Amino acid sequence: MVYSFALLVGGTGAPLAGWIVDRFGLRALTVIGMSAAALATASASQVRRPVYDSSVAQWRHYAAQLATLSDALASAGIAL
């Protein structure tokens, strides 16, 4: 399955890469490739991180300012 996916990506990516080189030059393809690699690297590190939970109760610092909203929602039957 992975091999098939690699063939699919290569089969669609190679003509696109050729068109970019023909139209814009090798430098444009290099910049696009480097940008894609940087984005993939950032995404991979975000996926490997544990679930973000350091700000779970930070809203409590604003409880006094949110009291009016909380009361309005409660009177409308919306439980928080």
mmJSON file of the N, C-alpha and C atoms, coordinates in Angstrom:
{"data_MODEL":{"atom_site":{
"group_PDB":["ATOM","ATOM","ATOM","ATOM","ATOM","ATOM","ATOM","ATOM","ATOM","ATOM","ATOM","ATOM","ATOM","ATOM","ATOM","ATOM","ATOM","ATOM","ATOM","ATOM","ATOM","ATOM","ATOM","ATOM","ATOM","ATOM","ATOM","ATOM","ATOM","ATOM","ATOM","ATOM","ATOM","ATOM","ATOM","ATOM","ATOM","ATOM","ATOM","ATOM","ATOM","ATOM","ATOM","ATOM","ATOM","ATOM","ATOM","ATOM","ATOM","ATOM","ATOM","ATOM","ATOM","ATOM","ATOM","ATOM","ATOM","ATOM","ATOM","ATOM","ATOM","ATOM","ATOM","ATOM","ATOM","ATOM","ATOM","ATOM","ATOM","ATOM","ATOM","ATOM","ATOM","ATOM","ATOM","ATOM","ATOM","ATOM","ATOM","ATOM","ATOM","ATOM","ATOM","ATOM","ATOM","ATOM","ATOM","ATOM","ATOM","ATOM","ATOM","ATOM","ATOM","ATOM","ATOM","ATOM","ATOM","ATOM","ATOM","ATOM","ATOM","ATOM","ATOM","ATOM","ATOM","ATOM","ATOM","ATOM","ATOM","ATOM","ATOM","ATOM","ATOM","ATOM","ATOM","ATOM","ATOM","ATOM","ATOM","ATOM","ATOM","ATOM","ATOM","ATOM","ATOM","ATOM","ATOM","ATOM","ATOM","ATOM","ATOM","ATOM","ATOM","ATOM","ATOM","ATOM","ATOM","ATOM","ATOM","ATOM","ATOM","ATOM","ATOM","ATOM","ATOM","ATOM","ATOM","ATOM","ATOM","ATOM","ATOM","ATOM","ATOM","ATOM","ATOM","ATOM","ATOM","ATOM","ATOM","ATOM","ATOM","ATOM","ATOM","ATOM","ATOM","ATOM","ATOM","ATOM","ATOM","ATOM","ATOM","ATOM","ATOM","ATOM","ATOM","ATOM","ATOM","ATOM","ATOM","ATOM","ATOM","ATOM","ATOM","ATOM","ATOM","ATOM","ATOM","ATOM","ATOM","ATOM","ATOM","ATOM","ATOM","ATOM","ATOM","ATOM","ATOM","ATOM","ATOM","ATOM","ATOM","ATOM","ATOM","ATOM","ATOM","ATOM","ATOM","ATOM","ATOM","ATOM","ATOM","ATOM","ATOM","ATOM","ATOM","ATOM","ATOM","ATOM","ATOM","ATOM","ATOM","ATOM","ATOM","ATOM","ATOM","ATOM","ATOM","ATOM","ATOM","ATOM","ATOM","ATOM","ATOM","ATOM","ATOM","ATOM","ATOM","ATOM","ATOM","ATOM"],
"id":[1,2,3,4,5,6,7,8,9,10,11,12,13,14,15,16,17,18,19,20,21,22,23,24,25,26,27,28,29,30,31,32,33,34,35,36,37,38,39,40,41,42,43,44,45,46,47,48,49,50,51,52,53,54,55,56,57,58,59,60,61,62,63,64,65,66,67,68,69,70,71,72,73,74,75,76,77,78,79,80,81,82,83,84,85,86,87,88,89,90,91,92,93,94,95,96,97,98,99,100,101,102,103,104,105,106,107,108,109,110,111,112,113,114,115,116,117,118,119,120,121,122,123,124,125,126,127,128,129,130,131,132,133,134,135,136,137,138,139,140,141,142,143,144,145,146,147,148,149,150,151,152,153,154,155,156,157,158,159,160,161,162,163,164,165,166,167,168,169,170,171,172,173,174,175,176,177,178,179,180,181,182,183,184,185,186,187,188,189,190,191,192,193,194,195,196,197,198,199,200,201,202,203,204,205,206,207,208,209,210,211,212,213,214,215,216,217,218,219,220,221,222,223,224,225,226,227,228,229,230,231,232,233,234,235,236,237,238,239,240],
"type_symbol":["N","C","C","N","C","C","N","C","C","N","C","C","N","C","C","N","C","C","N","C","C","N","C","C","N","C","C","N","C","C","N","C","C","N","C","C","N","C","C","N","C","C","N","C","C","N","C","C","N","C","C","N","C","C","N","C","C","N","C","C","N","C","C","N","C","C","N","C","C","N","C","C","N","C","C","N","C","C","N","C","C","N","C","C","N","C","C","N","C","C","N","C","C","N","C","C","N","C","C","N","C","C","N","C","C","N","C","C","N","C","C","N","C","C","N","C","C","N","C","C","N","C","C","N","C","C","N","C","C","N","C","C","N","C","C","N","C","C","N","C","C","N","C","C","N","C","C","N","C","C","N","C","C","N","C","C","N","C","C","N","C","C","N","C","C","N","C","C","N","C","C","N","C","C","N","C","C","N","C","C","N","C","C","N","C","C","N","C","C","N","C","C","N","C","C","N","C","C","N","C","C","N","C","C","N","C","C","N","C","C","N","C","C","N","C","C","N","C","C","N","C","C","N","C","C","N","C","C","N","C","C","N","C","C","N","C","C","N","C","C"],
"label_atom_id":["N","CA","C","N","CA","C","N","CA","C","N","CA","C","N","CA","C","N","CA","C","N","CA","C","N","CA","C","N","CA","C","N","CA","C","N","CA","C","N","CA","C","N","CA","C","N","CA","C","N","CA","C","N","CA","C","N","CA","C","N","CA","C","N","CA","C","N","CA","C","N","CA","C","N","CA","C","N","CA","C","N","CA","C","N","CA","C","N","CA","C","N","CA","C","N","CA","C","N","CA","C","N","CA","C","N","CA","C","N","CA","C","N","CA","C","N","CA","C","N","CA","C","N","CA","C","N","CA","C","N","CA","C","N","CA","C","N","CA","C","N","CA","C","N","CA","C","N","CA","C","N","CA","C","N","CA","C","N","CA","C","N","CA","C","N","CA","C","N","CA","C","N","CA","C","N","CA","C","N","CA","C","N","CA","C","N","CA","C","N","CA","C","N","CA","C","N","CA","C","N","CA","C","N","CA","C","N","CA","C","N","CA","C","N","CA","C","N","CA","C","N","CA","C","N","CA","C","N","CA","C","N","CA","C","N","CA","C","N","CA","C","N","CA","C","N","CA","C","N","CA","C","N","CA","C","N","CA","C","N","CA","C","N","CA","C","N","CA","C","N","CA","C","N","CA","C","N","CA","C"],
"label_alt_id":[null,null,null,null,null,null,null,null,null,null,null,null,null,null,null,null,null,null,null,null,null,null,null,null,null,null,null,null,null,null,null,null,null,null,null,null,null,null,null,null,null,null,null,null,null,null,null,null,null,null,null,null,null,null,null,null,null,null,null,null,null,null,null,null,null,null,null,null,null,null,null,null,null,null,null,null,null,null,null,null,null,null,null,null,null,null,null,null,null,null,null,null,null,null,null,null,null,null,null,null,null,null,null,null,null,null,null,null,null,null,null,null,null,null,null,null,null,null,null,null,null,null,null,null,null,null,null,null,null,null,null,null,null,null,null,null,null,null,null,null,null,null,null,null,null,null,null,null,null,null,null,null,null,null,null,null,null,null,null,null,null,null,null,null,null,null,null,null,null,null,null,null,null,null,null,null,null,null,null,null,null,null,null,null,null,null,null,null,null,null,null,null,null,null,null,null,null,null,null,null,null,null,null,null,null,null,null,null,null,null,null,null,null,null,null,null,null,null,null,null,null,null,null,null,null,null,null,null,null,null,null,null,null,null,null,null,null,null,null,null],
"label_comp_id":["MET","MET","MET","VAL","VAL","VAL","TYR","TYR","TYR","SER","SER","SER","PHE","PHE","PHE","ALA","ALA","ALA","LEU","LEU","LEU","LEU","LEU","LEU","VAL","VAL","VAL","GLY","GLY","GLY","GLY","GLY","GLY","THR","THR","THR","GLY","GLY","GLY","ALA","ALA","ALA","PRO","PRO","PRO","LEU","LEU","LEU","ALA","ALA","ALA","GLY","GLY","GLY","TRP","TRP","TRP","ILE","ILE","ILE","VAL","VAL","VAL","ASP","ASP","ASP","ARG","ARG","ARG","PHE","PHE","PHE","GLY","GLY","GLY","LEU","LEU","LEU","ARG","ARG","ARG","ALA","ALA","ALA","LEU","LEU","LEU","THR","THR","THR","VAL","VAL","VAL","ILE","ILE","ILE","GLY","GLY","GLY","MET","MET","MET","SER","SER","SER","ALA","ALA","ALA","ALA","ALA","ALA","ALA","ALA","ALA","LEU","LEU","LEU","ALA","ALA","ALA","THR","THR","THR","ALA","ALA","ALA","SER","SER","SER","ALA","ALA","ALA","SER","SER","SER","GLN","GLN","GLN","VAL","VAL","VAL","ARG","ARG","ARG","ARG","ARG","ARG","PRO","PRO","PRO","VAL","VAL","VAL","TYR","TYR","TYR","ASP","ASP","ASP","SER","SER","SER","SER","SER","SER","VAL","VAL","VAL","ALA","ALA","ALA","GLN","GLN","GLN","TRP","TRP","TRP","ARG","ARG","ARG","HIS","HIS","HIS","TYR","TYR","TYR","ALA","ALA","ALA","ALA","ALA","ALA","GLN","GLN","GLN","LEU","LEU","LEU","ALA","ALA","ALA","THR","THR","THR","LEU","LEU","LEU","SER","SER","SER","ASP","ASP","ASP","ALA","ALA","ALA","LEU","LEU","LEU","ALA","ALA","ALA","SER","SER","SER","ALA","ALA","ALA","GLY","GLY","GLY","ILE","ILE","ILE","ALA","ALA","ALA","LEU","LEU","LEU"],
"label_asym_id":["A","A","A","A","A","A","A","A","A","A","A","A","A","A","A","A","A","A","A","A","A","A","A","A","A","A","A","A","A","A","A","A","A","A","A","A","A","A","A","A","A","A","A","A","A","A","A","A","A","A","A","A","A","A","A","A","A","A","A","A","A","A","A","A","A","A","A","A","A","A","A","A","A","A","A","A","A","A","A","A","A","A","A","A","A","A","A","A","A","A","A","A","A","A","A","A","A","A","A","A","A","A","A","A","A","A","A","A","A","A","A","A","A","A","A","A","A","A","A","A","A","A","A","A","A","A","A","A","A","A","A","A","A","A","A","A","A","A","A","A","A","A","A","A","A","A","A","A","A","A","A","A","A","A","A","A","A","A","A","A","A","A","A","A","A","A","A","A","A","A","A","A","A","A","A","A","A","A","A","A","A","A","A","A","A","A","A","A","A","A","A","A","A","A","A","A","A","A","A","A","A","A","A","A","A","A","A","A","A","A","A","A","A","A","A","A","A","A","A","A","A","A","A","A","A","A","A","A","A","A","A","A","A","A","A","A","A","A","A","A"],
"label_entity_id":["1","1","1","1","1","1","1","1","1","1","1","1","1","1","1","1","1","1","1","1","1","1","1","1","1","1","1","1","1","1","1","1","1","1","1","1","1","1","1","1","1","1","1","1","1","1","1","1","1","1","1","1","1","1","1","1","1","1","1","1","1","1","1","1","1","1","1","1","1","1","1","1","1","1","1","1","1","1","1","1","1","1","1","1","1","1","1","1","1","1","1","1","1","1","1","1","1","1","1","1","1","1","1","1","1","1","1","1","1","1","1","1","1","1","1","1","1","1","1","1","1","1","1","1","1","1","1","1","1","1","1","1","1","1","1","1","1","1","1","1","1","1","1","1","1","1","1","1","1","1","1","1","1","1","1","1","1","1","1","1","1","1","1","1","1","1","1","1","1","1","1","1","1","1","1","1","1","1","1","1","1","1","1","1","1","1","1","1","1","1","1","1","1","1","1","1","1","1","1","1","1","1","1","1","1","1","1","1","1","1","1","1","1","1","1","1","1","1","1","1","1","1","1","1","1","1","1","1","1","1","1","1","1","1","1","1","1","1","1","1"],
"label_seq_id":[1,1,1,2,2,2,3,3,3,4,4,4,5,5,5,6,6,6,7,7,7,8,8,8,9,9,9,10,10,10,11,11,11,12,12,12,13,13,13,14,14,14,15,15,15,16,16,16,17,17,17,18,18,18,19,19,19,20,20,20,21,21,21,22,22,22,23,23,23,24,24,24,25,25,25,26,26,26,27,27,27,28,28,28,29,29,29,30,30,30,31,31,31,32,32,32,33,33,33,34,34,34,35,35,35,36,36,36,37,37,37,38,38,38,39,39,39,40,40,40,41,41,41,42,42,42,43,43,43,44,44,44,45,45,45,46,46,46,47,47,47,48,48,48,49,49,49,50,50,50,51,51,51,52,52,52,53,53,53,54,54,54,55,55,55,56,56,56,57,57,57,58,58,58,59,59,59,60,60,60,61,61,61,62,62,62,63,63,63,64,64,64,65,65,65,66,66,66,67,67,67,68,68,68,69,69,69,70,70,70,71,71,71,72,72,72,73,73,73,74,74,74,75,75,75,76,76,76,77,77,77,78,78,78,79,79,79,80,80,80],
"pdbx_PDB_ins_code":[null,null,null,null,null,null,null,null,null,null,null,null,null,null,null,null,null,null,null,null,null,null,null,null,null,null,null,null,null,null,null,null,null,null,null,null,null,null,null,null,null,null,null,null,null,null,null,null,null,null,null,null,null,null,null,null,null,null,null,null,null,null,null,null,null,null,null,null,null,null,null,null,null,null,null,null,null,null,null,null,null,null,null,null,null,null,null,null,null,null,null,null,null,null,null,null,null,null,null,null,null,null,null,null,null,null,null,null,null,null,null,null,null,null,null,null,null,null,null,null,null,null,null,null,null,null,null,null,null,null,null,null,null,null,null,null,null,null,null,null,null,null,null,null,null,null,null,null,null,null,null,null,null,null,null,null,null,null,null,null,null,null,null,null,null,null,null,null,null,null,null,null,null,null,null,null,null,null,null,null,null,null,null,null,null,null,null,null,null,null,null,null,null,null,null,null,null,null,null,null,null,null,null,null,null,null,null,null,null,null,null,null,null,null,null,null,null,null,null,null,null,null,null,null,null,null,null,null,null,null,null,null,null,null,null,null,null,null,null,null],
"Cartn_x":[0.824,0.0,0.868,1.887,2.766,3.502,3.952,4.652,3.742,2.487,1.525,1.311,1.246,1.075,2.293,3.483,4.704,4.708,4.252,4.172,3.158,2.053,1.033,1.574,2.238,2.807,3.879,4.759,5.803,5.251,4.23,3.631,2.911,2.367,1.703,2.657,3.641,4.556,5.605,6.068,7.127,6.695,5.523,5.108,4.916,4.423,4.244,5.595,6.552,7.894,8.524,8.337,8.867,8.261,6.964,6.296,6.817,7.01,7.527,8.924,9.777,11.136,11.083,10.244,10.137,9.612,8.658,7.987,8.753,9.255,9.829,11.314,11.857,13.268,13.492,14.703,15.06,15.023,15.372,15.374,13.982,12.938,11.572,11.211,11.589,11.31,12.055,13.291,14.076,13.441,12.984,12.33,11.048,10.269,9.028,9.337,10.341,10.712,11.201,12.006,12.508,11.372,10.441,9.296,8.417,8.174,7.361,8.041,9.357,10.086,10.019,10.128,10.047,8.665,7.635,6.275,6.04,6.524,6.349,7.08,8.247,9.014,8.285,7.726,6.987,5.754,5.05,3.848,4.187,5.276,5.668,5.969,6.635,6.943,5.685,4.714,3.465,2.67,2.718,1.973,2.581,3.877,4.55,4.438,4.03,3.893,2.661,2.697,1.487,0.382,-0.814,-1.957,-1.707,-1.994,-1.76,-2.75,-2.225,-3.126,-2.634,-1.667,-1.123,-2.01,-2.984,-3.862,-5.315,-5.526,-6.881,-7.735,-7.215,-8.014,-7.637,-7.005,-6.596,-7.772,-8.941,-10.11,-10.536,-10.173,-10.588,-10.032,-8.943,-8.402,-9.362,-10.269,-11.21,-12.645,-12.804,-14.144,-14.997,-14.415,-15.194,-15.7,-14.864,-15.28,-16.302,-16.283,-17.192,-18.49,-18.642,-19.825,-21.108,-21.134,-22.328,-22.694,-21.717,-21.964,-22.459,-21.844,-22.253,-23.699,-24.081,-25.462,-26.439,-26.081,-26.954,-27.13,-26.069,-26.176,-27.003,-26.832,-27.607,-29.09,-29.436,-30.852,-31.458,-30.605,-31.094,-31.157,-30.764,-30.818,-29.595,-28.505,-27.273,-26.344,-26.102,-25.258,-23.798,-22.984,-21.543,-20.847],
"Cartn_y":[-1.195,0.0,1.259,1.285,2.453,2.619,1.517,1.568,2.121,1.698,2.192,3.688,4.135,5.569,6.345,5.789,6.449,6.551,5.511,5.565,6.607,6.696,7.688,9.105,9.358,10.686,10.998,10.046,10.264,10.434,9.658,9.733,11.035,11.643,12.934,14.094,13.883,14.967,15.24,14.198,14.379,15.275,15.066,15.986,17.421,17.567,18.902,19.573,18.819,19.359,19.744,18.925,19.247,20.519,20.679,21.886,23.122,23.012,24.15,24.532,23.53,23.812,24.463,23.94,24.519,25.954,26.191,27.496,28.539,28.143,29.107,28.89,27.75,27.477,26.597,26.089,25.161,25.822,27.104,27.812,27.819,28.034,28.04,26.672,25.614,24.266,24.005,24.487,24.313,25.046,26.265,27.049,26.357,25.868,25.17,23.907,23.164,21.937,22.215,23.26,23.597,24.068,24.83,25.292,24.116,23.197,22.023,21.168,21.028,20.235,20.89,22.206,22.92,22.776,22.852,22.695,21.282,20.301,18.906,18.641,19.236,19.035,19.629,20.837,21.458,20.634,20.161,19.369,18.065,17.438,16.174,16.376,17.477,17.713,18.015,18.679,18.964,17.688,16.777,15.526,14.672,14.73,13.893,14.438,15.689,16.299,15.76,15.643,15.213,16.256,15.866,16.764,18.009,19.157,20.438,20.602,20.727,20.859,21.873,22.691,23.617,24.838,25.088,26.249,25.849,24.662,24.161,25.055,25.513,26.301,27.781,28.261,29.662,30.622,30.164,31.021,31.503,30.759,31.132,32.485,32.918,34.244,35.342,35.029,36.007,35.727,34.954,34.557,35.768,36.778,37.967,38.696,38.801,39.486,38.665,37.36,36.483,36.199,36.753,36.457,36.876,38.051,38.517,37.567,37.155,36.215,34.88,34.415,33.148,33.212,34.328,34.481,34.513,35.219,35.299,33.927,33.176,31.828,30.918,31.029,30.205,30.538,31.818,32.201,31.729,31.523,31.012,29.487,28.865,27.423,26.709,27.438,26.858,26.611,25.348,24.992,25.054,25.526,25.565,24.46],
"Cartn_z":[0.0,0.0,0.0,0.853,0.909,-0.412,-0.967,-2.251,-3.343,-3.334,-4.319,-4.16,-2.92,-2.661,-3.15,-2.931,-3.392,-4.921,-5.597,-7.059,-7.514,-6.808,-7.146,-6.99,-5.878,-5.636,-6.67,-6.925,-7.914,-9.316,-9.628,-10.959,-11.221,-10.188,-10.364,-10.115,-9.256,-8.916,-9.973,-10.657,-11.65,-12.811,-13.403,-14.477,-13.985,-12.783,-12.214,-11.993,-11.467,-11.26,-12.597,-13.618,-14.946,-15.507,-15.323,-15.802,-15.07,-13.755,-12.983,-13.462,-13.7,-14.179,-15.561,-16.454,-17.791,-17.755,-16.899,-16.865,-16.057,-14.87,-13.937,-13.651,-14.016,-13.787,-12.566,-12.476,-11.409,-10.03,-9.976,-8.694,-8.054,-8.851,-8.323,-7.746,-8.45,-7.955,-6.65,-6.557,-5.336,-4.172,-4.402,-3.336,-2.891,-3.824,-3.476,-2.676,-3.103,-2.396,-0.986,-0.834,0.501,1.403,0.848,1.637,2.062,1.158,1.479,2.541,2.438,3.429,4.803,4.85,6.13,6.747,5.924,6.443,6.94,6.21,6.622,7.922,8.092,9.32,10.511,10.354,11.45,11.789,10.782,11.027,11.739,11.349,11.973,13.455,13.797,15.215,16.002,15.398,16.09,16.328,15.394,15.538,16.644,16.81,17.806,19.218,19.35,20.669,21.379,22.718,23.424,23.288,23.627,23.516,24.366,23.79,24.448,25.608,26.818,27.967,29.002,28.658,29.648,29.882,29.024,29.2,29.421,29.943,30.08,30.974,32.079,33.03,33.023,31.974,31.931,31.864,31.434,31.363,32.734,33.773,35.136,35.562,34.951,35.248,34.813,33.897,33.352,33.786,34.838,35.292,35.645,36.287,36.664,35.419,34.388,33.159,32.372,32.538,31.802,32.55,33.757,34.565,33.861,33.235,32.528,31.393,30.633,29.541,30.088,31.141,31.751,32.226,32.859,33.327,32.16,31.071,29.9,29.266,29.176,28.611,29.488,30.805,31.736,31.648,31.517,31.425,30.097,29.086,27.801,27.787,28.909,28.992,28.445,28.292,27.768,28.939,29.222,30.355,29.946,30.866,30.606,31.353],
"occupancy":[1.0,1.0,1.0,1.0,1.0,1.0,1.0,1.0,1.0,1.0,1.0,1.0,1.0,1.0,1.0,1.0,1.0,1.0,1.0,1.0,1.0,1.0,1.0,1.0,1.0,1.0,1.0,1.0,1.0,1.0,1.0,1.0,1.0,1.0,1.0,1.0,1.0,1.0,1.0,1.0,1.0,1.0,1.0,1.0,1.0,1.0,1.0,1.0,1.0,1.0,1.0,1.0,1.0,1.0,1.0,1.0,1.0,1.0,1.0,1.0,1.0,1.0,1.0,1.0,1.0,1.0,1.0,1.0,1.0,1.0,1.0,1.0,1.0,1.0,1.0,1.0,1.0,1.0,1.0,1.0,1.0,1.0,1.0,1.0,1.0,1.0,1.0,1.0,1.0,1.0,1.0,1.0,1.0,1.0,1.0,1.0,1.0,1.0,1.0,1.0,1.0,1.0,1.0,1.0,1.0,1.0,1.0,1.0,1.0,1.0,1.0,1.0,1.0,1.0,1.0,1.0,1.0,1.0,1.0,1.0,1.0,1.0,1.0,1.0,1.0,1.0,1.0,1.0,1.0,1.0,1.0,1.0,1.0,1.0,1.0,1.0,1.0,1.0,1.0,1.0,1.0,1.0,1.0,1.0,1.0,1.0,1.0,1.0,1.0,1.0,1.0,1.0,1.0,1.0,1.0,1.0,1.0,1.0,1.0,1.0,1.0,1.0,1.0,1.0,1.0,1.0,1.0,1.0,1.0,1.0,1.0,1.0,1.0,1.0,1.0,1.0,1.0,1.0,1.0,1.0,1.0,1.0,1.0,1.0,1.0,1.0,1.0,1.0,1.0,1.0,1.0,1.0,1.0,1.0,1.0,1.0,1.0,1.0,1.0,1.0,1.0,1.0,1.0,1.0,1.0,1.0,1.0,1.0,1.0,1.0,1.0,1.0,1.0,1.0,1.0,1.0,1.0,1.0,1.0,1.0,1.0,1.0,1.0,1.0,1.0,1.0,1.0,1.0,1.0,1.0,1.0,1.0,1.0,1.0,1.0,1.0,1.0,1.0,1.0,1.0],
"B_iso_or_equiv":[0.0,0.0,0.0,0.0,0.0,0.0,0.0,0.0,0.0,0.0,0.0,0.0,0.0,0.0,0.0,0.0,0.0,0.0,0.0,0.0,0.0,0.0,0.0,0.0,0.0,0.0,0.0,0.0,0.0,0.0,0.0,0.0,0.0,0.0,0.0,0.0,0.0,0.0,0.0,0.0,0.0,0.0,0.0,0.0,0.0,0.0,0.0,0.0,0.0,0.0,0.0,0.0,0.0,0.0,0.0,0.0,0.0,0.0,0.0,0.0,0.0,0.0,0.0,0.0,0.0,0.0,0.0,0.0,0.0,0.0,0.0,0.0,0.0,0.0,0.0,0.0,0.0,0.0,0.0,0.0,0.0,0.0,0.0,0.0,0.0,0.0,0.0,0.0,0.0,0.0,0.0,0.0,0.0,0.0,0.0,0.0,0.0,0.0,0.0,0.0,0.0,0.0,0.0,0.0,0.0,0.0,0.0,0.0,0.0,0.0,0.0,0.0,0.0,0.0,0.0,0.0,0.0,0.0,0.0,0.0,0.0,0.0,0.0,0.0,0.0,0.0,0.0,0.0,0.0,0.0,0.0,0.0,0.0,0.0,0.0,0.0,0.0,0.0,0.0,0.0,0.0,0.0,0.0,0.0,0.0,0.0,0.0,0.0,0.0,0.0,0.0,0.0,0.0,0.0,0.0,0.0,0.0,0.0,0.0,0.0,0.0,0.0,0.0,0.0,0.0,0.0,0.0,0.0,0.0,0.0,0.0,0.0,0.0,0.0,0.0,0.0,0.0,0.0,0.0,0.0,0.0,0.0,0.0,0.0,0.0,0.0,0.0,0.0,0.0,0.0,0.0,0.0,0.0,0.0,0.0,0.0,0.0,0.0,0.0,0.0,0.0,0.0,0.0,0.0,0.0,0.0,0.0,0.0,0.0,0.0,0.0,0.0,0.0,0.0,0.0,0.0,0.0,0.0,0.0,0.0,0.0,0.0,0.0,0.0,0.0,0.0,0.0,0.0,0.0,0.0,0.0,0.0,0.0,0.0,0.0,0.0,0.0,0.0,0.0,0.0],
"pdbx_formal_charge":[null,null,null,null,null,null,null,null,null,null,null,null,null,null,null,null,null,null,null,null,null,null,null,null,null,null,null,null,null,null,null,null,null,null,null,null,null,null,null,null,null,null,null,null,null,null,null,null,null,null,null,null,null,null,null,null,null,null,null,null,null,null,null,null,null,null,null,null,null,null,null,null,null,null,null,null,null,null,null,null,null,null,null,null,null,null,null,null,null,null,null,null,null,null,null,null,null,null,null,null,null,null,null,null,null,null,null,null,null,null,null,null,null,null,null,null,null,null,null,null,null,null,null,null,null,null,null,null,null,null,null,null,null,null,null,null,null,null,null,null,null,null,null,null,null,null,null,null,null,null,null,null,null,null,null,null,null,null,null,null,null,null,null,null,null,null,null,null,null,null,null,null,null,null,null,null,null,null,null,null,null,null,null,null,null,null,null,null,null,null,null,null,null,null,null,null,null,null,null,null,null,null,null,null,null,null,null,null,null,null,null,null,null,null,null,null,null,null,null,null,null,null,null,null,null,null,null,null,null,null,null,null,null,null,null,null,null,null,null,null],
"auth_seq_id":[1,1,1,2,2,2,3,3,3,4,4,4,5,5,5,6,6,6,7,7,7,8,8,8,9,9,9,10,10,10,11,11,11,12,12,12,13,13,13,14,14,14,15,15,15,16,16,16,17,17,17,18,18,18,19,19,19,20,20,20,21,21,21,22,22,22,23,23,23,24,24,24,25,25,25,26,26,26,27,27,27,28,28,28,29,29,29,30,30,30,31,31,31,32,32,32,33,33,33,34,34,34,35,35,35,36,36,36,37,37,37,38,38,38,39,39,39,40,40,40,41,41,41,42,42,42,43,43,43,44,44,44,45,45,45,46,46,46,47,47,47,48,48,48,49,49,49,50,50,50,51,51,51,52,52,52,53,53,53,54,54,54,55,55,55,56,56,56,57,57,57,58,58,58,59,59,59,60,60,60,61,61,61,62,62,62,63,63,63,64,64,64,65,65,65,66,66,66,67,67,67,68,68,68,69,69,69,70,70,70,71,71,71,72,72,72,73,73,73,74,74,74,75,75,75,76,76,76,77,77,77,78,78,78,79,79,79,80,80,80],
"auth_comp_id":["MET","MET","MET","VAL","VAL","VAL","TYR","TYR","TYR","SER","SER","SER","PHE","PHE","PHE","ALA","ALA","ALA","LEU","LEU","LEU","LEU","LEU","LEU","VAL","VAL","VAL","GLY","GLY","GLY","GLY","GLY","GLY","THR","THR","THR","GLY","GLY","GLY","ALA","ALA","ALA","PRO","PRO","PRO","LEU","LEU","LEU","ALA","ALA","ALA","GLY","GLY","GLY","TRP","TRP","TRP","ILE","ILE","ILE","VAL","VAL","VAL","ASP","ASP","ASP","ARG","ARG","ARG","PHE","PHE","PHE","GLY","GLY","GLY","LEU","LEU","LEU","ARG","ARG","ARG","ALA","ALA","ALA","LEU","LEU","LEU","THR","THR","THR","VAL","VAL","VAL","ILE","ILE","ILE","GLY","GLY","GLY","MET","MET","MET","SER","SER","SER","ALA","ALA","ALA","ALA","ALA","ALA","ALA","ALA","ALA","LEU","LEU","LEU","ALA","ALA","ALA","THR","THR","THR","ALA","ALA","ALA","SER","SER","SER","ALA","ALA","ALA","SER","SER","SER","GLN","GLN","GLN","VAL","VAL","VAL","ARG","ARG","ARG","ARG","ARG","ARG","PRO","PRO","PRO","VAL","VAL","VAL","TYR","TYR","TYR","ASP","ASP","ASP","SER","SER","SER","SER","SER","SER","VAL","VAL","VAL","ALA","ALA","ALA","GLN","GLN","GLN","TRP","TRP","TRP","ARG","ARG","ARG","HIS","HIS","HIS","TYR","TYR","TYR","ALA","ALA","ALA","ALA","ALA","ALA","GLN","GLN","GLN","LEU","LEU","LEU","ALA","ALA","ALA","THR","THR","THR","LEU","LEU","LEU","SER","SER","SER","ASP","ASP","ASP","ALA","ALA","ALA","LEU","LEU","LEU","ALA","ALA","ALA","SER","SER","SER","ALA","ALA","ALA","GLY","GLY","GLY","ILE","ILE","ILE","ALA","ALA","ALA","LEU","LEU","LEU"],
"auth_asym_id":["A","A","A","A","A","A","A","A","A","A","A","A","A","A","A","A","A","A","A","A","A","A","A","A","A","A","A","A","A","A","A","A","A","A","A","A","A","A","A","A","A","A","A","A","A","A","A","A","A","A","A","A","A","A","A","A","A","A","A","A","A","A","A","A","A","A","A","A","A","A","A","A","A","A","A","A","A","A","A","A","A","A","A","A","A","A","A","A","A","A","A","A","A","A","A","A","A","A","A","A","A","A","A","A","A","A","A","A","A","A","A","A","A","A","A","A","A","A","A","A","A","A","A","A","A","A","A","A","A","A","A","A","A","A","A","A","A","A","A","A","A","A","A","A","A","A","A","A","A","A","A","A","A","A","A","A","A","A","A","A","A","A","A","A","A","A","A","A","A","A","A","A","A","A","A","A","A","A","A","A","A","A","A","A","A","A","A","A","A","A","A","A","A","A","A","A","A","A","A","A","A","A","A","A","A","A","A","A","A","A","A","A","A","A","A","A","A","A","A","A","A","A","A","A","A","A","A","A","A","A","A","A","A","A","A","A","A","A","A","A"],
"auth_atom_id":["N","CA","C","N","CA","C","N","CA","C","N","CA","C","N","CA","C","N","CA","C","N","CA","C","N","CA","C","N","CA","C","N","CA","C","N","CA","C","N","CA","C","N","CA","C","N","CA","C","N","CA","C","N","CA","C","N","CA","C","N","CA","C","N","CA","C","N","CA","C","N","CA","C","N","CA","C","N","CA","C","N","CA","C","N","CA","C","N","CA","C","N","CA","C","N","CA","C","N","CA","C","N","CA","C","N","CA","C","N","CA","C","N","CA","C","N","CA","C","N","CA","C","N","CA","C","N","CA","C","N","CA","C","N","CA","C","N","CA","C","N","CA","C","N","CA","C","N","CA","C","N","CA","C","N","CA","C","N","CA","C","N","CA","C","N","CA","C","N","CA","C","N","CA","C","N","CA","C","N","CA","C","N","CA","C","N","CA","C","N","CA","C","N","CA","C","N","CA","C","N","CA","C","N","CA","C","N","CA","C","N","CA","C","N","CA","C","N","CA","C","N","CA","C","N","CA","C","N","CA","C","N","CA","C","N","CA","C","N","CA","C","N","CA","C","N","CA","C","N","CA","C","N","CA","C","N","CA","C","N","CA","C","N","CA","C","N","CA","C","N","CA","C","N","CA","C","N","CA","C"],
"pdbx_PDB_model_num":[1,1,1,1,1,1,1,1,1,1,1,1,1,1,1,1,1,1,1,1,1,1,1,1,1,1,1,1,1,1,1,1,1,1,1,1,1,1,1,1,1,1,1,1,1,1,1,1,1,1,1,1,1,1,1,1,1,1,1,1,1,1,1,1,1,1,1,1,1,1,1,1,1,1,1,1,1,1,1,1,1,1,1,1,1,1,1,1,1,1,1,1,1,1,1,1,1,1,1,1,1,1,1,1,1,1,1,1,1,1,1,1,1,1,1,1,1,1,1,1,1,1,1,1,1,1,1,1,1,1,1,1,1,1,1,1,1,1,1,1,1,1,1,1,1,1,1,1,1,1,1,1,1,1,1,1,1,1,1,1,1,1,1,1,1,1,1,1,1,1,1,1,1,1,1,1,1,1,1,1,1,1,1,1,1,1,1,1,1,1,1,1,1,1,1,1,1,1,1,1,1,1,1,1,1,1,1,1,1,1,1,1,1,1,1,1,1,1,1,1,1,1,1,1,1,1,1,1,1,1,1,1,1,1,1,1,1,1,1,1]
}}}
